[in-house]
Each structure stands twice: as structure tokens, then as C-alpha cells.
Amino acid sequence: MSEGSAGDPGHGSSRQRAVHPENLSLGSSCFSPPVNFLQELPSYRSVARRRTNILSRDKQSSTLLKPTDSFSSQLDGGITENLNSQSIRKYALNISEKRRLRDIQETQMKYLSEWDQWKRYSSKSWKRFLEKAREMTTHLELWRKDIRSIEGKFGTGIQSYFSFLRFLVVLNLVIFLIIFMLVLLPIILTKYKITNSTFVLIPFKDMDIQCTLYPISSSGLIYFYSYIIDLLSGTGFLEETSLFYGHYTIDGVKFQSFTYDLPLAYLISTIAYLALSLLWIVKRSVEGFKINLIRSEEHFQSYCNKIFAGWDFCITNRSMAELKHSSLRYELRADLEEERIRQKIAERTSEETIRIYSLRLFLNCIVLAVLAACFYAIYLATAFSQEHMKKEIDKMVFGENLLILYLPSIVITLANFITPIIFAKIIHYEDYSPGFEIRLTILRCVFMRLATICVLVFTLGSKITSCGDSTCELCGYNQKLYPCWETQVGQEMYKLMIFDFIIILAVTLFVDFPRKLLVTYCASSKLIQCWGQQEFAIPDNVLGIVYGQTICWIGAFFSPLLPAIATLKFVIIFYVKELSLLYTCRPSPRQFRASNSNFFFLLVLLIGLCLAIIPLTISMARIPSSKACGPFTNFNTTWEVIPQTVSTFPSSLQTLIHAVTSEAFAVPFFMIICLVMFYFIALAGAHKQVVVQLREQLSLESRDKRYLIQKLTEAQREVRSQPASA
């Protein structure tokens, strides 16, 4: 046989086998390995060690690391079971496999009854209709072409900011529609005699007449600039409109068959828009959280993902392509720097560890001192503004009046501008990794921006409830300075909203645009070239619009039309930021992935919503409602409308509601929730363990492939060396 193989036929066959190495399979006749060949695979050795160490996991290990020969049968079984519920299009299979599955499905249809066939066909038709409807709704999206154009020129990171801005526009529009339908629409229908309905006035109860006084100053109409002041501050003619809480001083609207309870509707609208915002944000953030959770555990694939899968194929602009190259280089350098810092941390001595933690403690004390100084400055500015705001307007000039009205807004804006610069300088001395530096700085800026609003609201609350005389003790709040304190809080939120909008426009028109002109036409100056164009920093812009949205959430209770103003504001900001991005700014070299950006934006927005709920809850449940204005003049607090409404229900329904809200129901319900939570935690742990095992399987399969390629290469060499030896 060896001599025959040395001839031409054998030589040709050996050469043919060398050209086609796939013929050198483990079961081929030309390469017959020993019986223990498969036992030399790395995966088999790993399973053998696992079986030796943990005998109880034999079945699980063999199931997880089963041979690939049974994959086809397992796939067929799993897919054919789900043919009735899912479309074949959703499976990641080639065309031939999908055709085969379609034939199986058609064969199964022949043996079904006419009723089952009709249900199957109707289900398919309904799914196709839904798919067509989704395709049609995508063409109706707001700013679809603009956002697609931004995505093509600047990538998905910046596109995610504008998509987030669009989401806020839609959210505020929905919030305004909720308030309009529940509060404004019944009043408009009655006021303009569209329906046969009348207002139900608030019945007078035993209270001091001084608590019901609400003097609205009309002196501002004397001067020519009073309309500008009223428009910017919400006072004067705007204070009497439906923009603020004090306008809704009625108990309800009486229609022919029922009476519409306006206080209850007012409170329900507030609860509804807060609950809707929470559910909507959580729903949108779940997908991004899953992606970030998966990516956070793939440290060993970080470099491969950036090199082989890091390119954004939506980019069509050359400058943005170069920017993406530099961004990938920056990310790789940041990853290497983090690896270096991790190695440095592992090699630290105890003395170095104590020194760096002491330095971080000292620097964090400085950060807290800066935050405390900013909060105290806001407190002083708010107190000063509230004390001097009641001065007669004819005793002040135009600029002085506006300065006092907008003093809290000015101090908050200065604090939001200065503190990020201080935080960026401090973080360099704390010896963190580059990625953690960015996250910690953003977290501090988020806390600073959103906490300033809470400080302002709590300062107003302390001034409202500071009772030093008999009048305050009688009414429950400082009626002399705040006859309708809800309206005055709404005016403060209105001023914050307007001032923030003015600052955004002023920075774009009077800072970014002249800076662009100087950089373009004064290229010879080294100072201007070092200054450079303004960067379109995504985190800073996101913090700005989240700050405005938090103001809207807090102020919508005190100023029901504030969501409509916020909607108009964000629409204008969209076009201003788009023009700024296209003509005056340059994208930041530190780019964000779309998935990371969306999750980060929604997380910051969720923090803003939680901070907005705190002062709203306190104002509705603890601070006495105004006795001179608003729909809650006959209630001690806003929340008292709920128990009074429940008292009008039938006795059986009252008993059920009291039972559900009692401690006897709350304790078992809390225990059940804890058990459910523990179950899902255990389920998540089991899924995580399966994921770890699957990753081990992927790693072992790659090692098996390397081992098999090595053996095939050796077999090819043996086959090629046979003619030479012969």
C-alpha cells in the first residue's frame, strides 16, 4: 500500500486532499485519529475537571457543553414549537432553513381545522397590519429628517441628544394635554358658554377675613416698561391669568347631570403627570440598562469591540470620520490608562493608600464646602429677593427692579457655571481613572444643578411657614407676605424657566457665534487659535435641558400652563442647538455611544424627577394651602381633598379603601413584595451564572477550534510529506 501511494494516482489524490482540507475531517479515511483524540480537546478536559471536582453538576455540564451535532435537531424542535407565535423572519437563519421551516408550517396548516386555520391567518394578517402601521408612524415622527441628517453627519452620540430633546418635547406636550383636559377644559367650556354649565363657587367657612385678602397690585401698569417686567416675572396682568394657581378659585363646574370636582381634578392631574413621567422614563431606560449591564461585564472584549465593532457606519462626513478615529484612539488610550491605574492600585503600599484616601477625603470636603457655599448664596439671594420684592415699583428704576426679581435665578446660573470648572480642577488631584473622572464630575454637576432648585423651593417654604405674629398663627402661613403663596412659587419657577431660556439664547448668539467668527477670520492670532471653537459637549447640554425639565415638573402644580411654555422652549432650543452644531460649534472629541448616551440621559432625568417629587409632596401634604386663592381654600392641605372624596363613597367601598390603606394590609403586602424581589434577585443570579457558563463555553470552543486547526495543519503536513518520503 505504501508503494502504491507513492505513484502518480496516490500523489494526485494526496495533492487533492491538500488542496481541500475540509476532507480531512475527524471521521475521514485519510486521517484516522486514535480513540482518545477527542479527550485531548480543551473543552473535554475542562468538563472532566469539573466532573471530578463537582459531581452534582455532571448533568448540567454535559447539557451545556453538548456536541454540536445535535444542534440542528434541537433548533428544529425549538422553532417548530414557536411557529404559531412568532414569525420566521425573526430567526437568525439562512434562506434555505427559513424556506424549510415555511414548508413545515404549511404542512402543519393542512391538518388543522378550518377554525384554527382562520385564526392562524387572521393572526398573521393582524401582525402584518401592525408592522405596516409601525412603518407609517415612523414617517410621522417629529424632526425625523433633521435627526437623520444629524446622525449622518455627526454620528449616533450627538443624534441621541437631539432624540432625547424630542422626547422631552413630546413628554411636556402630553403633560400639558393632561392638565388641559382635567383642569382647563371644563373651565373654558363654562366660561365661554359652550356647554350648559355653571361655576360652583367655594363655600365660605369660618375663617378670619384677613386670611382671605389677596391684594393684586396694579401700579405696574403705570410705567411703559411694566409690561416687560410683568412678562418676564409673571406679575401684574399675568398674575390674574390662567397661567398661575390663583386663577382657579372655584370649587367645581356644575353640568346637567353631575358636578365636576375641580380640586380633585387639579390634584389628580398632578399625580397623573408625575406617574406618567416616571413610567415613561423607566420604560425607555430599561433597554439601555440591559445593554450597559451586558457591556459592563465584558471587560476582556473591550479592545476587540472598539477595534472591530467600534465604527459608526452612520457617519458620512469626512471631518466627523476623522473625529471618530480620534475618539476611538482616545477610548483605547483611556482603556490603557485604566489598566495602568488598576495595576498601580494593586501595587500600592499601605502608606500610599492611606495618603491617597486622605487626599480624596480632603478634596471631597472642599467639594462639599463649595456646594454649601453655593446653597447658602442661593438662600441669601432668595431671602433678599422675597423681602424687597414688595417694595413699590415707583421707588426703583427698571434695572434695579429686574435685578431683585431675578436675583435667585442669576445666583443659580452663576453657581451652575462656576462649580463645574472647580470640580474639573479638583478631580485631577484625586487620582482616578479617566472614565471614573468623567462619571464623578458629571454626577457632581447633576447634583449641583438639581439641588439648587430644591434649595430655592425649600427656602421659599421656610419663608412661607415662618410664623412670628398672630396673623401667621391664625392662617397657618405668612399671609402678610404670601397671601397666595402657590402663585408666588409658580412665579419663581416661571422666572427660572424664562431666565434659563434667555441664557441659552444669549450664549449661542453672543458667545458662540462671535467666537466662531474670530476663529475663522483671525486665524493668525495664537491666542484666538488656542481659545478655539466652542465644543458641543453632550453632558453639559443634557444637564441644561434636564434642569429645565425639573423646573417644569415642580412648577406645573403652581403654574398649570408651564408645560406648554416648556414645550415651546424646547422646540426653539432644538433649532438653536441644531444651528449651533452646524455652524458655530465643533463636536467634542469625547464621544458617547448612542446606547450609553440614552441610558445616561434617562438616568439623569430620573434623578431630576425624584428631586422634583420631594418638594411637591411636602408642599401638598405639609404646608397649609392658601385661604385667599386656588381651589383648596377650604382644605387645610392640598391632600385633604382625597379623604373628603373617599368619605362620599358608599360604605362598602370606603371599608375596602380603608382596608387597603391600613397597616394590616401594608405589612403583608410589603412582605410579599420582598419575597417577589428576592425571587427575581435569585433568578437574576441564576441567569448570571448561566451567562458565565456560556462565556466559558465560547472561550472553550475557540480553544477547540485552535486545537483542531493545529491538528489539521499537522495532518496536512503529514500528507504532503508522504510523497517526499516515498
Secondary structure, 3 states (H helix, E strand, C coil): CHHHHCCHHHHHHHHHHHHCHHHCCCCCCCCCCCHHHHHHCHHHHHHHHHHHHCHHHHHHHHHHCCCHHHHHHHHHHHHHHCCCCCCHHHCCCCHHHHHHHHHHHHHHHHCCCHHHHHHHHHHHHHHHHHHHHHHHHHHCCCCHHHHHHHHHHHCHHHHHHHHHHHHHHHHHHHHHHHHHHHHHHHHHHHHCCCCCCEEECCCCCCCCHHHHCCCCCCHHHCCCCHHHHHHHHCCHHHHHCCCCHHHCCCCEEECCCCEEEHHHHHHHHHHHHHHHHHHHHHHHHHHHHHHHHHHHCCHHHHHHHHHHHCCCCCCCCHHHHHHHHHHHHHHHHHHHHHHHHHHHHHCCCHHHHHHHHHHHHHHHHHHHHHHHHHHHHHHHHHHHHHHHCCCCHHHCCHHHHHHHHCHHHHHHHHHHHHHHHHHHHHHCCCCCCHHHHHHHHHHHHHHHHHHHHHHHHHHHHHHHHCCCCHHHHHHCCCCCCCCCHHHHHHHHHHHHHHHHHHHHHHHHHHHHHHHHHHHHHCCCCHHHHHHCCEEECHHHHHHHHHHHHHHHHHHHHHCCCHHHHHHHHHHHHHHHHHHHHHHHEEECCCCCCHHHHHHHHHHHHHHHHHHHHHHHHHHHHCCCCCCCCCCCCCCCCHHHHHHHHHHCCCHHHHHHHHHHCCHHHHHHHHHHHHHHHHHHHHHHHHHHHHHHHHHHHHHHHHHHHHHHHHHHHHHHHHHHHHHHHC
